């Protein structure tokens, strides 16, 4: 696959600087220092376009057709693949530093993104913070305990899932770098694993840098899937330089649990806390009548028989016949009303407008 290519490699196969400079204006986009993406077939630059494979054309098609949140995820993966070919990425392959962190670590670790996050590469290294349009280098804060190796699941290279050897060319190793085992002298294979911050450290970093709307659902999803335990989260908070000084991190550790079953429920929980009403609700409360089980309510105040339900609409479509699902939902609500339950439904749009959220739940 040659969707992503270093300018050094392109020169090594005979593409001249003049052609590269011209291509940058139309079909070759430099995304990180020395590394770019071939963005399309271009009759004006056949020497570059001919490098595209069928898999590359499929990536282009997907970027044009899938929902926006999937495009963001794919762009994050592309940028991580590009990062592997930069001097920083090669250093990470050889020495483990920089270590991918924040949203990049979350992408590699398979954590959930509940809200949009700008596609950038984020990593930690010794030194001061550095930021440009596509790269954010943070001061190295994660201790050795919270640096792990994760498979380079780029999904963009042939054989990435099967473990088969890639036919991607070796990348010239800059002077002073140590080649990985199995590499030809002076070259290095693109990373088979990546140094990343651990799951607990990653969710704390994401919450701190990108806010609780992204970090809190990510933490609860990791807890729900068993990727993280409350004890691990608390231990990471103790070690984190901002663990007890930043209110966002204290709140995340205090509120996060494995109970929420979706990102929408996690955000609903966060909003209920923000308006001072979370304490009166229990999560995932089962309700019965004389016919038996009715439903498991997302948030329930049994004293006042008030429930708050996140309604993402997906459940009506994923269950098969959406009309039958709506009828079942209507029947459940009728049974709840007979028991004097009041059900308040929250949709995605209301989670991002606090006035509308308050009107929906109070």
C-alpha positions as a Markdown table, in Angstrom:
| # | Residue | x | y | z |
|---|---|---|---|---|
| 1 | Unk | 0.0 | 0.0 | 0.0 |
| 2 | Unk | 1.4 | 3.4 | -1.0 |
| 3 | Unk | -1.5 | 5.8 | 0.0 |
| 4 | Unk | 1.0 | 7.1 | 2.6 |
| 5 | Unk | 4.6 | 7.7 | 1.5 |
| 6 | Unk | 7.7 | 9.5 | 2.8 |
| 7 | Unk | 9.2 | 12.1 | 0.5 |
| 8 | Unk | 12.5 | 10.4 | 1.0 |
| 9 | Unk | 11.2 | 7.1 | -0.3 |
| 10 | Unk | 9.5 | 8.8 | -3.3 |
| 11 | Unk | 12.8 | 10.4 | -4.2 |
| 12 | Unk | 14.5 | 7.0 | -3.9 |
| 13 | Unk | 12.3 | 5.5 | -6.6 |
| 14 | Unk | 13.0 | 8.3 | -9.0 |
| 15 | Unk | 10.4 | 10.9 | -8.4 |
| 16 | Unk | 12.0 | 14.3 | -8.7 |
| 17 | Unk | 11.7 | 17.3 | -6.4 |
| 18 | Unk | 10.0 | 19.3 | -9.1 |
| 19 | Unk | 7.3 | 16.7 | -9.5 |
| 20 | Unk | 6.8 | 16.4 | -5.8 |
| 21 | Unk | 6.5 | 20.2 | -5.5 |
| 22 | Unk | 4.0 | 20.4 | -8.2 |
| 23 | Unk | 2.0 | 17.4 | -6.8 |
| 24 | Unk | 1.7 | 19.1 | -3.4 |
| 25 | Unk | -0.7 | 21.6 | -5.1 |
| 26 | Unk | -3.1 | 18.9 | -6.2 |
| 27 | Unk | -2.6 | 15.2 | -5.4 |
| 28 | Unk | 0.0 | 14.8 | -2.7 |
| 29 | Unk | -0.8 | 16.3 | 0.7 |
| 30 | Unk | 2.1 | 16.5 | 3.2 |
| 31 | Unk | 0.5 | 15.8 | 6.6 |
| 32 | Unk | 3.5 | 15.4 | 8.8 |
| 33 | Unk | 7.2 | 16.4 | 8.3 |
| 34 | Unk | 8.5 | 14.4 | 5.4 |
| 35 | Unk | 5.4 | 12.2 | 5.0 |
| 36 | Unk | 2.4 | 12.7 | 2.8 |
| 37 | Unk | -0.8 | 11.1 | 1.4 |
| 38 | Unk | -1.5 | 10.5 | -2.2 |
| 39 | Unk | -5.0 | 11.9 | -2.3 |
| 40 | Unk | -6.3 | 10.9 | -5.8 |
| 41 | Unk | -5.5 | 9.7 | -9.2 |
| 42 | Unk | -4.0 | 12.6 | -11.1 |
| 43 | Unk | -3.3 | 12.6 | -14.8 |
| 44 | Unk | -0.8 | 15.5 | -14.4 |
| 45 | Unk | 1.4 | 13.3 | -12.1 |
| 46 | Unk | 1.3 | 9.7 | -13.4 |
| 47 | Unk | 4.5 | 8.8 | -11.7 |
| 48 | Unk | 2.8 | 9.3 | -8.3 |
| 49 | Unk | -0.7 | 8.2 | -9.2 |
| 50 | Unk | 0.6 | 4.8 | -10.5 |
| 51 | Unk | 1.7 | 4.0 | -7.0 |
| 52 | Unk | -1.9 | 3.7 | -5.8 |
| 53 | Unk | -3.3 | 0.2 | -5.3 |
| 54 | Unk | -6.8 | -1.1 | -5.2 |
| 55 | Unk | -6.8 | -0.9 | -1.4 |
| 56 | Unk | -5.8 | 2.8 | -1.6 |
| 57 | Unk | -8.7 | 3.5 | -4.0 |
| 58 | Unk | -11.0 | 1.7 | -1.5 |
| 59 | Unk | -9.8 | 4.0 | 1.3 |
| 60 | Unk | -10.5 | 7.1 | -0.9 |
| 61 | Unk | -14.0 | 5.7 | -1.6 |
| 62 | Unk | -14.7 | 5.1 | 2.1 |
| 63 | Unk | -13.6 | 8.6 | 3.0 |
| 64 | Unk | -16.2 | 10.0 | 0.5 |
| 65 | Unk | -19.1 | 7.8 | 1.6 |
| 66 | Unk | -19.1 | 6.9 | 5.3 |
| 67 | Unk | -20.6 | 9.0 | 8.1 |
| 68 | Unk | -18.5 | 11.8 | 9.5 |
| 69 | Unk | -17.5 | 10.1 | 12.7 |
| 70 | Unk | -16.1 | 7.1 | 10.7 |
| 71 | Unk | -14.2 | 9.5 | 8.5 |
| 72 | Unk | -12.6 | 11.0 | 11.6 |
| 73 | Unk | -11.6 | 7.6 | 12.9 |
| 74 | Unk | -10.1 | 6.7 | 9.5 |
| 75 | Unk | -8.2 | 10.0 | 9.3 |
| 76 | Unk | -6.8 | 9.3 | 12.8 |
| 77 | Unk | -5.6 | 5.9 | 11.6 |
| 78 | Unk | -4.0 | 7.4 | 8.5 |
| 79 | Unk | -2.2 | 10.0 | 10.5 |
| 80 | Unk | -0.8 | 7.3 | 12.8 |
| 81 | Unk | 0.4 | 5.3 | 9.8 |
| 82 | Unk | 2.1 | 8.5 | 8.6 |
| 83 | Unk | 3.6 | 9.2 | 12.0 |
| 84 | Unk | 5.3 | 5.7 | 11.8 |
| 85 | Unk | 7.4 | 7.1 | 8.9 |
| 86 | Unk | 8.5 | 10.3 | 10.6 |
| 87 | Unk | 11.7 | 10.7 | 12.6 |
| 88 | Unk | 9.6 | 10.7 | 15.8 |
| 89 | Unk | 7.7 | 7.6 | 14.7 |
| 90 | Unk | 10.9 | 5.7 | 13.9 |
| 91 | Unk | 12.3 | 6.7 | 17.3 |
| 92 | Unk | 9.2 | 5.3 | 19.0 |
| 93 | Unk | 9.6 | 2.0 | 17.1 |
| 94 | Unk | 13.2 | 1.7 | 18.1 |
| 95 | Unk | 13.3 | 3.2 | 21.6 |
| 96 | Unk | 9.7 | 3.5 | 22.8 |
| 97 | Unk | 9.8 | 7.3 | 23.0 |
| 98 | Unk | 7.9 | 9.3 | 22.0 |
| 99 | Unk | 5.0 | 7.4 | 23.4 |
| 100 | Unk | 1.6 | 7.8 | 21.7 |
| 101 | Unk | -0.8 | 9.5 | 24.1 |
| 102 | Unk | -4.2 | 11.2 | 24.4 |
| 103 | Unk | -6.5 | 10.6 | 21.4 |
| 104 | Unk | -3.8 | 8.8 | 19.5 |
| 105 | Unk | -3.3 | 6.2 | 22.3 |
| 106 | Unk | -7.1 | 6.0 | 22.5 |
| 107 | Unk | -7.3 | 5.2 | 18.8 |
| 108 | Unk | -4.6 | 2.5 | 19.1 |
| 109 | Unk | -6.1 | 1.0 | 22.2 |
| 110 | Unk | -9.6 | 0.8 | 20.7 |
| 111 | Unk | -11.3 | 3.2 | 23.1 |
| 112 | Unk | -14.6 | 4.8 | 22.3 |
| 113 | Unk | -15.0 | 8.4 | 20.9 |
| 114 | Unk | -18.4 | 9.7 | 21.9 |
| 115 | Unk | -17.9 | 13.2 | 20.4 |
| 116 | Unk | -15.9 | 14.5 | 17.5 |
| 117 | Unk | -12.1 | 14.9 | 18.1 |
| 118 | Unk | -9.9 | 16.7 | 15.6 |
| 119 | Unk | -7.7 | 14.1 | 13.8 |
| 120 | Unk | -4.2 | 14.8 | 15.1 |
| 121 | Unk | -1.2 | 12.7 | 16.3 |
| 122 | Unk | -0.6 | 13.1 | 20.0 |
| 123 | Unk | 2.5 | 11.8 | 21.8 |
| 124 | Unk | 4.7 | 12.4 | 24.8 |
| 125 | Unk | 8.4 | 13.0 | 24.8 |
| 126 | Unk | 11.1 | 14.6 | 26.8 |
| 127 | Unk | 11.1 | 18.4 | 26.3 |
| 128 | Unk | 8.6 | 21.2 | 25.9 |
| 129 | Unk | 5.2 | 21.1 | 24.3 |
| 130 | Unk | 5.1 | 21.4 | 20.5 |
| 131 | Unk | 2.0 | 21.9 | 18.5 |
| 132 | Unk | 1.2 | 22.3 | 14.8 |
| 133 | Unk | -1.8 | 21.5 | 12.7 |
| 134 | Unk | -1.5 | 17.7 | 12.7 |
| 135 | Unk | 1.0 | 17.0 | 15.6 |
| 136 | Unk | 0.9 | 17.7 | 19.3 |
| 137 | Unk | 3.9 | 16.7 | 21.3 |
| 138 | Unk | 3.3 | 16.8 | 25.1 |
| 139 | Unk | 6.0 | 16.8 | 27.8 |
| 140 | Unk | 6.6 | 13.2 | 28.9 |
| 141 | Unk | 4.5 | 12.6 | 32.0 |
| 142 | Unk | 3.5 | 8.9 | 31.9 |
| 143 | Unk | 5.8 | 6.8 | 34.1 |
| 144 | Unk | 7.2 | 3.5 | 32.8 |
| 145 | Unk | 4.3 | 1.7 | 34.6 |
| 146 | Unk | 1.8 | 3.4 | 32.3 |
| 147 | Unk | 3.7 | 2.9 | 29.0 |
| 148 | Unk | 2.7 | -0.2 | 27.1 |
| 149 | Unk | 3.1 | -1.8 | 23.7 |
| 150 | Unk | 0.0 | -2.1 | 21.6 |
| 151 | Unk | -0.4 | -3.9 | 18.2 |
| 152 | Unk | -0.1 | -1.5 | 15.3 |
| 153 | Unk | -3.7 | -2.1 | 14.1 |
| 154 | Unk | -3.6 | 0.4 | 11.3 |
| 155 | Unk | -6.1 | -1.5 | 9.1 |
| 156 | Unk | -4.4 | 0.2 | 6.2 |
| 157 | Unk | -1.5 | -2.1 | 5.4 |
| 158 | Unk | -1.9 | -5.5 | 3.6 |
| 159 | Unk | -1.8 | -8.3 | 6.2 |
| 160 | Unk | -2.2 | -5.9 | 9.1 |
| 161 | Unk | -5.0 | -8.1 | 10.7 |
| 162 | Unk | -3.6 | -11.5 | 9.7 |
| 163 | Unk | 0.0 | -10.8 | 10.7 |
| 164 | Unk | 1.3 | -11.4 | 7.2 |
| 165 | Unk | 4.3 | -9.6 | 6.0 |
| 166 | Unk | 3.7 | -6.2 | 4.4 |
| 167 | Unk | 4.9 | -5.5 | 0.9 |
| 168 | Unk | 5.5 | -1.9 | 2.0 |
| 169 | Unk | 9.0 | -0.7 | 1.3 |
| 170 | Unk | 11.6 | -0.4 | 4.1 |
| 171 | Unk | 12.0 | 3.1 | 5.3 |
| 172 | Unk | 15.5 | 4.6 | 5.5 |
| 173 | Unk | 16.6 | 4.9 | 9.1 |
| 174 | Unk | 18.0 | 8.3 | 10.0 |
| 175 | Unk | 21.5 | 8.4 | 11.4 |
| 176 | Unk | 21.7 | 7.6 | 15.1 |
| 177 | Unk | 18.6 | 5.3 | 15.2 |
| 178 | Unk | 18.9 | 1.7 | 16.2 |
| 179 | Unk | 17.3 | -0.7 | 13.6 |
| 180 | Unk | 14.7 | -3.2 | 14.8 |
| 181 | Unk | 15.5 | -6.9 | 14.7 |
| 182 | Unk | 15.0 | -8.4 | 11.3 |
| 183 | Unk | 15.6 | -5.1 | 9.5 |
| 184 | Unk | 18.2 | -4.6 | 6.8 |
| 185 | Unk | 21.1 | -2.4 | 7.9 |
| 186 | Unk | 20.2 | 1.2 | 7.9 |
| 187 | Unk | 16.4 | 0.5 | 7.4 |
| 188 | Unk | 13.4 | -0.2 | 9.6 |
| 189 | Unk | 10.1 | -1.8 | 8.9 |
| 190 | Unk | 7.0 | 0.2 | 9.8 |
| 191 | Unk | 6.0 | -0.5 | 13.4 |
| 192 | Unk | 4.4 | -3.8 | 14.2 |
| 193 | Unk | 3.6 | -2.4 | 17.7 |
| 194 | Unk | 3.4 | 1.0 | 19.1 |
| 195 | Unk | 4.4 | 2.5 | 22.5 |
| 196 | Unk | 1.3 | 4.0 | 24.0 |
| 197 | Unk | 0.1 | 5.2 | 27.3 |
| 198 | Unk | -2.0 | 2.7 | 29.3 |
| 199 | Unk | -5.8 | 2.8 | 29.3 |
| 200 | Unk | -6.2 | 4.5 | 32.7 |
| 201 | Unk | -3.5 | 7.1 | 31.9 |
| 202 | Unk | -5.0 | 7.7 | 28.4 |
| 203 | Unk | -8.5 | 8.5 | 29.6 |
| 204 | Unk | -7.2 | 10.9 | 32.2 |
| 205 | Unk | -5.1 | 12.7 | 29.6 |
| 206 | Unk | -8.0 | 12.8 | 27.2 |
| 207 | Unk | -10.3 | 14.3 | 29.8 |
| 208 | Unk | -7.7 | 16.9 | 30.8 |
| 209 | Unk | -6.7 | 18.0 | 27.3 |
| 210 | Unk | -10.0 | 17.5 | 25.4 |
| 211 | Unk | -12.7 | 17.8 | 28.1 |
| 212 | Unk | -15.0 | 15.5 | 30.0 |
| 213 | Unk | -17.5 | 15.2 | 27.1 |
| 214 | Unk | -14.8 | 13.1 | 25.4 |
| 215 | Unk | -13.0 | 11.7 | 28.3 |
| 216 | Unk | -15.8 | 10.6 | 30.6 |
| 217 | Unk | -17.7 | 8.4 | 28.1 |
| 218 | Unk | -14.4 | 7.0 | 27.1 |
| 219 | Unk | -13.6 | 6.0 | 30.7 |
| 220 | Unk | -17.0 | 4.5 | 31.3 |
| 221 | Unk | -16.9 | 2.5 | 28.1 |
| 222 | Unk | -13.5 | 1.1 | 29.1 |
| 223 | Unk | -14.9 | 0.2 | 32.5 |
| 224 | Unk | -18.0 | -1.4 | 31.0 |
| 225 | Unk | -15.9 | -3.5 | 28.5 |
| 226 | Unk | -13.4 | -4.6 | 31.2 |
| 227 | Unk | -10.5 | -2.7 | 29.7 |
| 228 | Unk | -10.1 | -0.8 | 33.0 |
| 229 | Unk | -11.0 | -1.2 | 36.7 |
| 230 | Unk | -11.9 | 1.5 | 39.2 |
| 231 | Unk | -8.8 | 0.7 | 41.2 |
| 232 | Unk | -6.5 | 1.1 | 38.1 |
| 233 | Unk | -8.2 | 4.5 | 37.4 |
| 234 | Unk | -7.6 | 5.7 | 41.0 |
| 235 | Unk | -4.0 | 4.5 | 41.0 |
| 236 | Unk | -3.3 | 6.4 | 37.8 |
| 237 | Unk | -4.9 | 9.5 | 39.3 |
| 238 | Unk | -2.5 | 9.3 | 42.2 |
| 239 | Unk | 0.5 | 9.2 | 39.8 |
| 240 | Unk | -0.8 | 11.7 | 37.3 |
| 241 | Unk | 0.8 | 15.2 | 37.8 |
| 242 | Unk | -2.7 | 16.8 | 37.5 |
| 243 | Unk | -4.6 | 13.9 | 39.1 |
| 244 | Unk | -5.8 | 15.8 | 42.2 |
| 245 | Unk | -5.2 | 19.4 | 41.1 |
| 246 | Unk | -7.7 | 19.4 | 38.2 |
| 247 | Unk | -11.4 | 19.2 | 39.0 |
| 248 | Unk | -12.2 | 17.4 | 35.8 |
| 249 | Unk | -9.9 | 14.5 | 36.7 |
| 250 | Unk | -11.3 | 14.3 | 40.3 |
| 251 | Unk | -14.8 | 14.3 | 38.9 |
| 252 | Unk | -14.1 | 11.6 | 36.3 |
| 253 | Unk | -12.6 | 9.2 | 38.9 |
| 254 | Unk | -15.5 | 10.0 | 41.3 |
| 255 | Unk | -18.3 | 9.4 | 38.9 |
| 256 | Unk | -17.1 | 6.9 | 36.3 |
| 257 | Unk | -18.5 | 3.4 | 36.6 |
| 258 | Unk | -19.1 | 0.3 | 34.5 |
| 259 | Unk | -22.9 | 0.6 | 34.7 |
| 260 | Unk | -23.5 | 2.9 | 31.7 |
| 261 | Unk | -24.3 | 0.9 | 28.5 |
| 262 | Unk | -23.7 | 3.6 | 25.9 |
| 263 | Unk | -21.9 | 6.9 | 25.3 |
| 264 | Unk | -25.2 | 8.7 | 25.4 |
| 265 | Unk | -26.0 | 7.3 | 28.9 |
| 266 | Unk | -22.5 | 8.5 | 30.1 |
| 267 | Unk | -23.2 | 12.0 | 28.8 |
| 268 | Unk | -26.7 | 12.0 | 30.3 |
| 269 | Unk | -25.1 | 11.0 | 33.6 |
| 270 | Unk | -22.6 | 13.9 | 33.3 |
| 271 | Unk | -25.3 | 16.4 | 32.5 |
| 272 | Unk | -27.4 | 15.2 | 35.5 |
| 273 | Unk | -24.4 | 15.9 | 37.7 |
| 274 | Unk | -23.8 | 19.3 | 36.1 |
| 275 | Unk | -27.4 | 20.4 | 37.0 |
| 276 | Unk | -27.2 | 18.9 | 40.5 |
| 277 | Unk | -29.7 | 16.1 | 40.1 |
| 278 | Unk | -27.5 | 13.0 | 39.7 |
| 279 | Unk | -27.6 | 12.0 | 43.4 |
| 280 | Unk | -31.4 | 11.3 | 43.3 |
| 281 | Unk | -31.1 | 8.7 | 40.5 |
| 282 | Unk | -29.9 | 5.1 | 40.4 |
| 283 | Unk | -28.7 | 3.6 | 37.1 |
| 284 | Unk | -30.1 | 0.5 | 35.4 |
| 285 | Unk | -33.1 | 0.0 | 37.7 |
| 286 | Unk | -35.4 | -2.9 | 36.8 |
| 287 | Unk | -39.2 | -2.3 | 37.0 |
| 288 | Unk | -41.8 | -5.0 | 37.3 |
| 289 | Unk | -45.6 | -5.2 | 37.3 |
| 290 | Unk | -48.2 | -8.0 | 37.6 |
| 291 | Unk | -47.2 | -9.2 | 34.1 |
| 292 | Unk | -43.5 | -9.4 | 35.1 |
| 293 | Unk | -40.5 | -7.5 | 33.9 |
| 294 | Unk | -41.2 | -4.2 | 32.1 |
| 295 | Unk | -37.9 | -2.5 | 31.5 |
| 296 | Unk | -34.5 | -1.5 | 32.8 |
| 297 | Unk | -34.4 | 2.2 | 33.2 |
| 298 | Unk | -31.3 | 4.2 | 32.5 |
| 299 | Unk | -31.8 | 6.5 | 35.5 |
| 300 | Unk | -34.6 | 6.1 | 38.0 |
| 301 | Unk | -35.7 | 8.0 | 41.1 |
| 302 | Unk | -37.9 | 5.4 | 42.8 |
| 303 | Unk | -39.1 | 7.7 | 45.5 |
| 304 | Unk | -40.8 | 10.1 | 43.0 |
| 305 | Unk | -41.1 | 7.4 | 40.3 |
| 306 | Unk | -39.2 | 9.6 | 37.8 |
| 307 | Unk | -37.1 | 8.1 | 35.1 |
| 308 | Unk | -34.6 | 9.6 | 32.6 |
| 309 | Unk | -33.9 | 7.6 | 29.5 |
| 310 | Unk | -31.3 | 8.3 | 26.8 |
| 311 | Unk | -33.0 | 7.8 | 23.4 |
| 312 | Unk | -30.4 | 7.4 | 20.7 |
| 313 | Unk | -32.9 | 5.9 | 18.2 |
| 314 | Unk | -30.4 | 3.2 | 17.2 |
| 315 | Unk | -32.3 | 0.6 | 19.3 |
| 316 | Unk | -35.3 | 1.0 | 17.0 |
| 317 | Unk | -33.3 | 0.1 | 13.9 |
| 318 | Unk | -30.8 | -2.4 | 15.3 |
| 319 | Unk | -33.7 | -4.6 | 16.7 |
| 320 | Unk | -35.0 | -5.5 | 13.3 |
| 321 | Unk | -38.4 | -4.0 | 12.4 |
| 322 | Unk | -38.3 | -0.4 | 13.7 |
| 323 | Unk | -42.1 | -0.2 | 13.8 |
| 324 | Unk | -42.3 | -3.3 | 15.9 |
| 325 | Unk | -39.6 | -1.9 | 18.2 |
| 326 | Unk | -41.6 | 1.4 | 18.5 |
| 327 | Unk | -44.7 | -0.6 | 19.4 |
| 328 | Unk | -42.9 | -2.5 | 22.1 |
| 329 | Unk | -41.5 | 0.7 | 23.5 |
| 330 | Unk | -45.0 | 2.2 | 23.5 |
| 331 | Unk | -46.3 | -0.8 | 25.4 |
| 332 | Unk | -43.6 | -0.6 | 28.0 |
| 333 | Unk | -44.4 | 3.1 | 28.6 |
| 334 | Unk | -48.1 | 2.3 | 29.0 |
| 335 | Unk | -47.2 | -0.3 | 31.7 |
| 336 | Unk | -44.9 | 2.2 | 33.4 |
| 337 | Unk | -47.6 | 4.9 | 33.4 |
| 338 | Unk | -50.0 | 2.5 | 35.1 |
| 339 | Unk | -47.4 | 2.3 | 37.9 |
| 340 | Unk | -47.3 | 6.1 | 38.0 |
| 341 | Unk | -43.8 | 6.3 | 36.5 |
| 342 | Unk | -43.0 | 9.5 | 34.6 |
| 343 | Unk | -40.4 | 8.9 | 31.9 |
| 344 | Unk | -38.3 | 11.8 | 30.5 |
| 345 | Unk | -36.5 | 11.0 | 27.2 |
| 346 | Unk | -33.2 | 12.7 | 26.2 |
| 347 | Unk | -31.9 | 12.8 | 22.6 |
| 348 | Unk | -28.4 | 13.5 | 21.4 |
| 349 | Unk | -29.1 | 17.2 | 20.5 |
| 350 | Unk | -30.3 | 17.9 | 24.1 |
| 351 | Unk | -27.1 | 16.6 | 25.5 |
| 352 | Unk | -25.2 | 19.6 | 24.0 |
| 353 | Unk | -27.7 | 22.3 | 24.9 |
| 354 | Unk | -28.0 | 22.5 | 28.7 |
| 355 | Unk | -31.2 | 24.6 | 28.6 |
| 356 | Unk | -32.9 | 22.0 | 26.4 |
| 357 | Unk | -31.6 | 19.2 | 28.6 |
| 358 | Unk | -33.0 | 20.8 | 31.7 |
| 359 | Unk | -36.4 | 21.3 | 30.0 |
| 360 | Unk | -36.4 | 17.6 | 29.0 |
| 361 | Unk | -35.6 | 16.1 | 32.4 |
| 362 | Unk | -37.2 | 18.5 | 34.9 |
